């Protein structure tokens, strides 16, 4: 079993073989969860507006829940609506690969240097998105990167719709008064 640090570095390097490795390693789920949590903590520490320990804890829990929802959506969309003939995947494979795609998010900690916060978050966001596409492509055994992009775009739209629906149900204003 590879160390989590080695795997995170390989994931951040966008190493497709790493995503295949964690897809196949059923024991890597706790590592993937740890990567999501570490990435979230880095974001909380580096966030331009700070927020303190409470915000970091809430953000980490929300990130873990969002990761699970995202992985499920990618699994469902990728295996039901956009499968290729070679597509064979289960939810655990998507959880493991998408969890490791959060590895580039650790650079958000650079945001503690306030003038660099915006740039760190922008770079991390783009880098994590590219890693997510690779993670989805590998987990769903796609030959087409375009199909993986499609799964990610559809999943993102559905996740946003769910988020706004939940916010409306609990009465949180979205700023449109």
One Martini backbone bead per residue (centre of mass of N, CA, C, O) as a GRO file, in nm:
protein
  177
    1UNK     BB    1   0.095   0.038   0.024
    2UNK     BB    2   0.069   0.354  -0.026
    3UNK     BB    3   0.129   0.653   0.056
    4UNK     BB    4  -0.048   0.937   0.092
    5UNK     BB    5   0.165   1.136  -0.007
    6UNK     BB    6   0.234   0.999  -0.271
    7UNK     BB    7  -0.055   1.002  -0.383
    8UNK     BB    8  -0.099   1.308  -0.375
    9UNK     BB    9   0.128   1.383  -0.566
   10UNK     BB   10   0.026   1.214  -0.806
   11UNK     BB   11  -0.250   1.348  -0.826
   12UNK     BB   12  -0.136   1.638  -0.872
   13UNK     BB   13   0.017   1.527  -1.141
   14UNK     BB   14  -0.202   1.361  -1.303
   15UNK     BB   15  -0.184   1.047  -1.250
   16UNK     BB   16  -0.354   0.796  -1.395
   17UNK     BB   17  -0.233   0.553  -1.235
   18UNK     BB   18  -0.328   0.640  -0.958
   19UNK     BB   19  -0.634   0.619  -1.017
   20UNK     BB   20  -0.620   0.317  -1.073
   21UNK     BB   21  -0.507   0.231  -0.799
   22UNK     BB   22  -0.744   0.347  -0.616
   23UNK     BB   23  -0.970   0.202  -0.756
   24UNK     BB   24  -0.853  -0.095  -0.668
   25UNK     BB   25  -0.821   0.014  -0.363
   26UNK     BB   26  -1.029  -0.055  -0.101
   27UNK     BB   27  -0.829   0.075   0.130
   28UNK     BB   28  -0.844   0.397   0.017
   29UNK     BB   29  -1.085   0.547   0.151
   30UNK     BB   30  -0.951   0.683   0.398
   31UNK     BB   31  -0.754   0.846   0.233
   32UNK     BB   32  -0.958   1.004   0.065
   33UNK     BB   33  -1.092   1.137   0.308
   34UNK     BB   34  -0.834   1.278   0.406
   35UNK     BB   35  -0.795   1.457   0.159
   36UNK     BB   36  -1.055   1.615   0.181
   37UNK     BB   37  -1.001   1.725   0.465
   38UNK     BB   38  -0.730   1.866   0.409
   39UNK     BB   39  -0.834   2.053   0.187
   40UNK     BB   40  -1.041   2.196   0.367
   41UNK     BB   41  -0.849   2.304   0.580
   42UNK     BB   42  -0.678   2.470   0.386
   43UNK     BB   43  -0.914   2.653   0.304
   44UNK     BB   44  -0.979   2.761   0.588
   45UNK     BB   45  -0.699   2.888   0.641
   46UNK     BB   46  -0.681   3.046   0.344
   47UNK     BB   47  -0.912   3.217   0.375
   48UNK     BB   48  -0.974   3.548   0.337
   49UNK     BB   49  -1.202   3.550   0.591
   50UNK     BB   50  -1.160   3.303   0.745
   51UNK     BB   51  -1.351   3.191   1.059
   52UNK     BB   52  -1.219   2.970   1.202
   53UNK     BB   53  -1.268   2.671   1.354
   54UNK     BB   54  -1.572   2.637   1.296
   55UNK     BB   55  -1.549   2.675   0.988
   56UNK     BB   56  -1.360   2.436   0.941
   57UNK     BB   57  -1.546   2.215   1.047
   58UNK     BB   58  -1.791   2.272   0.868
   59UNK     BB   59  -1.635   2.257   0.598
   60UNK     BB   60  -1.545   1.963   0.627
   61UNK     BB   61  -1.820   1.832   0.647
   62UNK     BB   62  -1.927   1.951   0.380
   63UNK     BB   63  -1.708   1.823   0.199
   64UNK     BB   64  -1.775   1.529   0.260
   65UNK     BB   65  -2.066   1.541   0.161
   66UNK     BB   66  -2.005   1.653  -0.124
   67UNK     BB   67  -1.830   1.417  -0.213
   68UNK     BB   68  -2.044   1.199  -0.197
   69UNK     BB   69  -2.245   1.327  -0.391
   70UNK     BB   70  -2.054   1.353  -0.630
   71UNK     BB   71  -1.981   1.053  -0.661
   72UNK     BB   72  -2.268   0.957  -0.706
   73UNK     BB   73  -2.330   1.123  -0.956
   74UNK     BB   74  -2.099   1.015  -1.129
   75UNK     BB   75  -2.189   0.725  -1.116
   76UNK     BB   76  -2.479   0.752  -1.225
   77UNK     BB   77  -2.418   0.904  -1.489
   78UNK     BB   78  -2.179   0.718  -1.596
   79UNK     BB   79  -2.359   0.434  -1.584
   80UNK     BB   80  -2.653   0.532  -1.707
   81UNK     BB   81  -2.603   0.779  -1.935
   82UNK     BB   82  -2.254   0.759  -2.009
   83UNK     BB   83  -2.164   0.491  -2.113
   84UNK     BB   84  -1.935   0.264  -2.193
   85UNK     BB   85  -1.863  -0.054  -2.271
   86UNK     BB   86  -1.621  -0.050  -2.034
   87UNK     BB   87  -1.814   0.024  -1.806
   88UNK     BB   88  -1.696  -0.037  -1.463
   89UNK     BB   89  -1.860   0.052  -1.156
   90UNK     BB   90  -1.841   0.189  -0.829
   91UNK     BB   91  -1.872   0.396  -0.569
   92UNK     BB   92  -1.591   0.345  -0.443
   93UNK     BB   93  -1.425   0.430  -0.690
   94UNK     BB   94  -1.525   0.725  -0.691
   95UNK     BB   95  -1.440   0.800  -0.406
   96UNK     BB   96  -1.138   0.750  -0.438
   97UNK     BB   97  -1.071   0.926  -0.686
   98UNK     BB   98  -1.211   1.198  -0.600
   99UNK     BB   99  -1.058   1.234  -0.340
  100UNK     BB  100  -0.772   1.265  -0.478
  101UNK     BB  101  -0.861   1.524  -0.651
  102UNK     BB  102  -0.809   1.717  -0.386
  103UNK     BB  103  -0.501   1.761  -0.358
  104UNK     BB  104  -0.458   2.055  -0.484
  105UNK     BB  105  -0.610   2.204  -0.239
  106UNK     BB  106  -0.362   2.254  -0.048
  107UNK     BB  107  -0.272   2.537  -0.175
  108UNK     BB  108  -0.480   2.719  -0.014
  109UNK     BB  109  -0.293   2.788   0.230
  110UNK     BB  110  -0.156   3.036   0.088
  111UNK     BB  111  -0.387   3.240   0.180
  112UNK     BB  112  -0.238   3.352   0.436
  113UNK     BB  113  -0.134   3.523   0.201
  114UNK     BB  114  -0.353   3.744   0.116
  115UNK     BB  115  -0.258   3.831  -0.182
  116UNK     BB  116  -0.280   3.501  -0.266
  117UNK     BB  117  -0.564   3.382  -0.230
  118UNK     BB  118  -0.708   3.407  -0.503
  119UNK     BB  119  -0.497   3.253  -0.667
  120UNK     BB  120  -0.496   2.989  -0.506
  121UNK     BB  121  -0.800   2.925  -0.555
  122UNK     BB  122  -0.795   2.924  -0.862
  123UNK     BB  123  -0.580   2.712  -0.912
  124UNK     BB  124  -0.709   2.488  -0.744
  125UNK     BB  125  -0.977   2.470  -0.898
  126UNK     BB  126  -0.862   2.392  -1.174
  127UNK     BB  127  -0.689   2.152  -1.083
  128UNK     BB  128  -0.924   1.987  -0.957
  129UNK     BB  129  -1.090   1.962  -1.216
  130UNK     BB  130  -0.886   1.803  -1.379
  131UNK     BB  131  -0.862   1.572  -1.173
  132UNK     BB  132  -1.160   1.491  -1.186
  133UNK     BB  133  -1.166   1.403  -1.479
  134UNK     BB  134  -0.956   1.181  -1.447
  135UNK     BB  135  -1.100   1.022  -1.224
  136UNK     BB  136  -1.354   0.960  -1.390
  137UNK     BB  137  -1.226   0.827  -1.633
  138UNK     BB  138  -1.092   0.593  -1.473
  139UNK     BB  139  -1.336   0.479  -1.308
  140UNK     BB  140  -1.517   0.449  -1.592
  141UNK     BB  141  -1.343   0.351  -1.833
  142UNK     BB  142  -1.262   0.574  -2.026
  143UNK     BB  143  -1.155   0.701  -2.341
  144UNK     BB  144  -1.316   0.968  -2.297
  145UNK     BB  145  -1.278   1.287  -2.186
  146UNK     BB  146  -1.545   1.418  -2.273
  147UNK     BB  147  -1.726   1.235  -2.104
  148UNK     BB  148  -1.608   1.322  -1.831
  149UNK     BB  149  -1.688   1.615  -1.860
  150UNK     BB  150  -1.991   1.562  -1.879
  151UNK     BB  151  -2.023   1.441  -1.598
  152UNK     BB  152  -1.918   1.690  -1.446
  153UNK     BB  153  -2.122   1.897  -1.548
  154UNK     BB  154  -2.383   1.754  -1.471
  155UNK     BB  155  -2.310   1.715  -1.172
  156UNK     BB  156  -2.282   2.014  -1.104
  157UNK     BB  157  -2.568   2.104  -1.173
  158UNK     BB  158  -2.713   1.909  -0.982
  159UNK     BB  159  -2.572   2.001  -0.721
  160UNK     BB  160  -2.670   2.292  -0.733
  161UNK     BB  161  -2.970   2.230  -0.727
  162UNK     BB  162  -2.967   2.089  -0.454
  163UNK     BB  163  -2.853   2.320  -0.290
  164UNK     BB  164  -3.079   2.531  -0.352
  165UNK     BB  165  -3.309   2.358  -0.248
  166UNK     BB  166  -3.209   2.330   0.042
  167UNK     BB  167  -3.194   2.632   0.104
  168UNK     BB  168  -3.497   2.684   0.054
  169UNK     BB  169  -3.604   2.481   0.270
  170UNK     BB  170  -3.437   2.640   0.514
  171UNK     BB  171  -3.438   2.965   0.440
  172UNK     BB  172  -3.206   3.059   0.257
  173UNK     BB  173  -3.067   3.322   0.126
  174UNK     BB  174  -2.940   3.417  -0.214
  175UNK     BB  175  -2.974   3.750  -0.254
  176UNK     BB  176  -3.273   3.757  -0.391
  177UNK     BB  177  -3.490   4.039  -0.308
   0.00000   0.00000   0.00000
